[in-house]
Amino acid sequence: MQDFIFRAVLAAIGISIIAGSLGCFVIWKRMSYFSESISHSALLGVSLGLASGLGIHLGLVIVGVIFAILIVILQRRQFLSNDAILGIFSHIALSLGIVVLSFIGNANTDYFSLLFGDILSITNADIVWVYVILMILGSLLIIFWQRLLLLTLNEELAVAQGLNRDFYQLLFMLMIALAVSVSVQIVGVLLITSLLIIPPAIARVFSNTPSGMVFQSVIVSMVAVGIGLSVSIVYDLATGPAIVIALGGLFILSQLVYKRSA
C-alpha cells in the first residue's frame, strides 16, 4: 500500500511541475486547442507503442513529434485555418488509435485507465521517465525562457530581433508532446488538456509577472493533484476525473475570490 502511494505522489509532483509551467505558455499563446488535439493523438501513440512493442512512452513521443511537425508544415502553407488543421488531425489520430486498439486489445486491456488515467498503477520505470522528461523540459525552459516569452508576448518584435518563429513554435509543440507523454497515466488521454490549462487559468487571477504565474500554476497543480489523489484513494474513484474536479473547484473558488476583491 505504502509503495504504490509513494510512487503516485512522486509522479504527481513531477507531472504537476511539468504541466503547471508549460500550461502558462499554452494560455499565453492561446494554444488550448492545440494541446487538446495533441492529447487526442496520444491514444494513437499508446496503441502504436503497444502494437510495436516499443512501449507506451516511446510511442507517445514518436506520434507527438510527428503530429507537431505536420502541424507546423501545414500552418506554413496557410491553405486552411489553424483550428481546421488541428481538428482534422486530432480526430484522425483519435480514430486511428481506437481502431488499432480494437485489433490489439484483449480482455486485459484497461481502456478506462487509458482514457481517464490511473496514477496508482505507476511503476518505478514510469517515475524515472517522468523525471527524465522533467529535467529535459526544465532545462529547455531555462535556456529558452526569454526567447519563448518574447515570442509569446510580442511576436513582431521577436521576429524583428532575428528570432526564428517557426523553430521556437516547433520547439514548444515538441515540449507539449513530451508533457503529454508523461501525463497520460495520471489523467488519461481525454483529460490531459485540463491539467495544462486550468492551473495557469487559476494562477493568472493572482499573479502579476510571468515567472510568478508559472510558480503559482505549479503550486495550484500540485494542490489539485494532491486533493484528487487523496479523494480517489479514500473513496475508490477514478484518479483522473477526481483531479479535474478538484481543479474545477479551485477555479470556481478563485473566480469568487477575485470578484469579491475587485
C-alpha positions as CSV (number, residue, x, y, z in Angstrom):
1,M,0.0,0.0,0.0
2,Q,2.7,2.5,1.0
3,D,4.9,1.7,-2.0
4,F,2.3,2.4,-4.7
5,I,1.0,5.6,-2.9
6,F,4.6,6.8,-2.6
7,R,5.2,6.2,-6.4
8,A,1.9,8.0,-7.1
9,V,2.9,11.0,-5.1
10,L,6.3,11.2,-6.7
11,A,4.7,11.0,-10.2
12,A,2.1,13.6,-9.2
13,I,4.8,16.1,-8.1
14,G,6.8,15.7,-11.3
15,I,3.8,16.0,-13.6
16,S,2.5,18.9,-11.7
17,I,5.7,20.9,-12.3
18,I,5.7,20.0,-16.0
19,A,2.0,20.8,-16.6
20,G,1.9,23.8,-14.4
21,S,4.9,25.5,-16.1
22,L,4.1,24.6,-19.8
23,G,0.5,25.3,-19.3
24,C,1.2,29.0,-18.8
25,F,2.6,29.2,-22.3
26,V,-0.4,27.4,-23.6
27,I,-2.6,30.1,-22.0
28,W,-0.4,33.0,-23.2
29,K,-0.1,31.7,-26.7
30,R,-3.8,30.7,-26.9
31,M,-3.0,27.2,-27.8
32,S,-5.5,25.3,-25.7
33,Y,-7.0,23.7,-28.8
34,F,-3.5,22.5,-29.9
35,S,-3.0,20.8,-26.5
36,E,-6.4,19.2,-26.9
37,S,-5.5,18.0,-30.3
38,I,-2.2,16.6,-29.3
39,S,-3.8,14.8,-26.3
40,H,-6.2,13.1,-28.7
41,S,-3.2,12.0,-30.8
42,A,-1.9,10.4,-27.6
43,L,-4.3,7.5,-27.9
44,L,-2.7,6.7,-31.3
45,G,0.7,6.8,-29.6
46,V,-0.4,4.5,-26.9
47,S,-1.9,2.0,-29.4
48,L,1.2,2.0,-31.7
49,G,3.5,1.7,-28.8
50,L,1.6,-1.4,-27.6
51,A,1.3,-2.8,-31.1
52,S,5.0,-2.4,-32.0
53,G,6.4,-3.4,-28.6
54,L,8.2,-0.1,-28.3
55,G,6.2,0.8,-25.1
56,I,3.7,3.4,-24.4
57,H,6.1,6.2,-23.6
58,L,8.2,5.9,-26.7
59,G,5.0,5.5,-28.9
60,L,3.6,8.7,-27.4
61,V,6.8,10.7,-28.1
62,I,7.1,9.4,-31.7
63,V,3.5,10.2,-32.5
64,G,3.6,13.6,-30.7
65,V,6.7,14.6,-32.6
66,I,5.2,13.6,-36.0
67,F,2.0,15.4,-35.1
68,A,3.8,18.6,-34.1
69,I,6.0,18.6,-37.3
70,L,3.0,18.1,-39.6
71,I,1.0,20.9,-37.9
72,V,3.9,23.4,-38.3
73,I,4.3,22.4,-42.0
74,L,0.6,22.8,-42.8
75,Q,0.4,26.0,-40.9
76,R,3.2,27.5,-43.0
77,R,1.3,26.6,-46.2
78,Q,-1.8,28.5,-44.9
79,F,-4.4,26.8,-47.1
80,L,-6.6,26.1,-44.0
81,S,-7.1,27.8,-40.7
82,N,-5.2,26.5,-37.7
83,D,-8.4,25.3,-36.0
84,A,-9.4,23.3,-39.1
85,I,-5.9,21.7,-39.4
86,L,-5.9,20.8,-35.7
87,G,-9.4,19.5,-35.8
88,I,-8.7,17.3,-38.8
89,F,-5.6,15.7,-37.4
90,S,-6.8,15.3,-33.9
91,H,-9.9,13.4,-34.9
92,I,-8.0,11.3,-37.4
93,A,-5.4,10.4,-34.8
94,L,-8.0,9.6,-32.2
95,S,-10.0,7.4,-34.6
96,L,-6.8,5.6,-35.7
97,G,-5.9,5.0,-32.1
98,I,-9.3,3.4,-31.4
99,V,-9.1,1.2,-34.5
100,V,-5.5,0.0,-33.6
101,L,-6.6,-0.7,-30.0
102,S,-9.5,-2.7,-31.2
103,F,-7.2,-5.0,-33.1
104,I,-4.5,-5.4,-30.5
105,G,-6.7,-5.2,-27.3
106,N,-7.7,-8.1,-25.3
107,A,-9.5,-8.9,-22.0
108,N,-6.6,-7.5,-20.0
109,T,-6.5,-4.1,-21.8
110,D,-7.6,-1.4,-19.4
111,Y,-9.3,1.1,-21.7
112,F,-10.7,3.1,-18.9
113,S,-7.2,3.9,-17.5
114,L,-6.0,4.9,-21.0
115,L,-8.9,7.4,-21.3
116,F,-9.1,8.7,-17.7
117,G,-5.7,7.8,-16.2
118,D,-4.6,5.5,-13.4
119,I,-1.8,7.1,-11.4
120,L,-2.0,4.3,-8.8
121,S,-0.6,1.9,-11.4
122,I,2.6,3.9,-11.8
123,T,5.8,1.8,-11.8
124,N,9.4,2.7,-10.9
125,A,10.2,2.9,-14.6
126,D,7.4,5.4,-15.1
127,I,8.8,7.5,-12.2
128,V,12.2,7.6,-13.9
129,W,10.5,8.6,-17.2
130,V,8.6,11.4,-15.6
131,Y,11.7,12.9,-14.0
132,V,13.9,12.5,-17.1
133,I,11.3,14.4,-19.1
134,L,11.0,17.0,-16.3
135,M,14.8,17.6,-16.4
136,I,14.7,17.9,-20.2
137,L,11.7,20.3,-20.2
138,G,13.0,22.3,-17.3
139,S,16.4,22.7,-19.0
140,L,14.7,23.9,-22.2
141,L,12.5,26.4,-20.4
142,I,15.5,27.8,-18.5
143,I,17.6,28.1,-21.7
144,F,14.9,29.5,-23.9
145,W,12.8,31.3,-21.4
146,Q,13.5,34.9,-22.6
147,R,13.0,34.0,-26.3
148,L,9.9,31.9,-25.8
149,L,8.4,34.7,-23.6
150,L,9.3,37.4,-26.1
151,L,7.7,35.4,-29.0
152,T,4.6,34.9,-26.8
153,L,4.2,38.5,-25.7
154,N,5.4,40.4,-28.8
155,E,5.9,38.2,-31.8
156,E,6.6,41.0,-34.2
157,L,9.4,42.4,-32.0
158,A,10.9,38.9,-31.6
159,V,11.0,38.4,-35.4
160,A,12.4,41.8,-35.9
161,Q,15.2,40.9,-33.5
162,G,16.0,37.8,-35.6
163,L,14.3,35.0,-33.7
164,N,13.2,32.1,-35.9
165,R,9.5,31.9,-35.2
166,D,9.0,28.5,-36.8
167,F,11.8,27.0,-34.9
168,Y,10.5,28.1,-31.5
169,Q,6.9,27.2,-32.4
170,L,8.1,23.7,-33.3
171,L,10.2,23.5,-30.1
172,F,7.2,24.5,-28.0
173,M,5.0,22.0,-29.7
174,L,7.5,19.2,-29.1
175,M,7.7,20.2,-25.4
176,I,3.9,19.9,-25.2
177,A,4.2,16.5,-26.8
178,L,6.7,15.4,-24.2
179,A,4.5,16.7,-21.4
180,V,1.5,14.8,-22.8
181,S,3.6,11.6,-23.0
182,V,4.1,11.6,-19.2
183,S,0.6,12.8,-18.3
184,V,-1.4,10.0,-19.8
185,Q,-1.2,7.8,-16.8
186,I,-2.2,10.4,-14.3
187,V,-5.3,11.9,-16.1
188,G,-5.7,9.9,-19.3
189,V,-6.0,10.8,-22.9
190,L,-9.3,12.7,-22.6
191,L,-8.4,14.9,-19.6
192,I,-4.7,15.9,-20.3
193,T,-5.7,19.4,-21.5
194,S,-7.4,20.2,-18.2
195,L,-4.1,19.7,-16.4
196,L,-2.4,22.1,-18.8
197,I,-4.9,25.0,-18.9
198,I,-6.8,25.1,-15.6
199,P,-3.9,25.6,-13.1
200,P,-2.5,28.6,-15.1
201,A,-6.0,29.9,-15.5
202,I,-6.3,30.0,-11.7
203,A,-2.8,31.4,-11.3
204,R,-3.5,34.2,-13.8
205,V,-6.0,35.7,-11.4
206,F,-3.5,36.3,-8.6
207,S,-0.1,36.8,-10.4
208,N,1.5,40.0,-11.7
209,T,4.5,38.6,-13.5
210,P,5.1,35.7,-15.9
211,S,7.5,34.0,-13.5
212,G,5.0,34.5,-10.7
213,M,2.3,32.9,-12.7
214,V,4.4,29.9,-13.5
215,F,5.2,29.4,-9.9
216,Q,1.6,29.8,-8.7
217,S,0.4,27.5,-11.5
218,V,2.8,24.7,-10.4
219,I,1.6,25.1,-6.8
220,V,-2.1,25.0,-7.9
221,S,-1.4,21.9,-9.9
222,M,0.3,20.2,-7.0
223,V,-2.6,21.0,-4.6
224,A,-5.3,19.8,-7.1
225,V,-3.4,16.6,-7.9
226,G,-2.9,16.0,-4.2
227,I,-6.6,16.5,-3.4
228,G,-7.7,14.4,-6.4
229,L,-5.3,11.6,-5.5
230,S,-6.4,11.6,-1.8
231,V,-10.1,11.5,-2.7
232,S,-9.6,8.8,-5.3
233,I,-7.8,6.6,-2.7
234,V,-10.2,7.1,0.1
235,Y,-13.4,6.7,-2.0
236,D,-12.1,4.4,-4.6
237,L,-12.7,6.8,-7.5
238,A,-11.0,7.2,-10.9
239,T,-8.0,9.4,-10.2
240,G,-8.0,11.5,-13.4
241,P,-11.6,12.7,-13.1
242,A,-11.1,13.3,-9.3
243,I,-8.1,15.6,-10.1
244,V,-10.0,17.5,-12.8
245,I,-13.0,18.0,-10.4
246,A,-10.5,19.4,-7.8
247,L,-9.1,21.7,-10.4
248,G,-12.6,22.8,-11.3
249,G,-13.5,23.5,-7.7
250,L,-10.3,25.6,-7.3
251,F,-11.1,27.5,-10.5
252,I,-14.6,28.4,-9.3
253,L,-13.2,29.4,-5.9
254,S,-10.5,31.6,-7.5
255,Q,-13.2,33.4,-9.5
256,L,-15.3,34.0,-6.5
257,V,-12.3,35.4,-4.5
258,Y,-11.3,37.6,-7.5
259,K,-14.8,39.1,-7.8
260,R,-15.0,39.9,-4.1
261,S,-11.6,41.6,-4.1
262,A,-12.3,43.5,-7.4
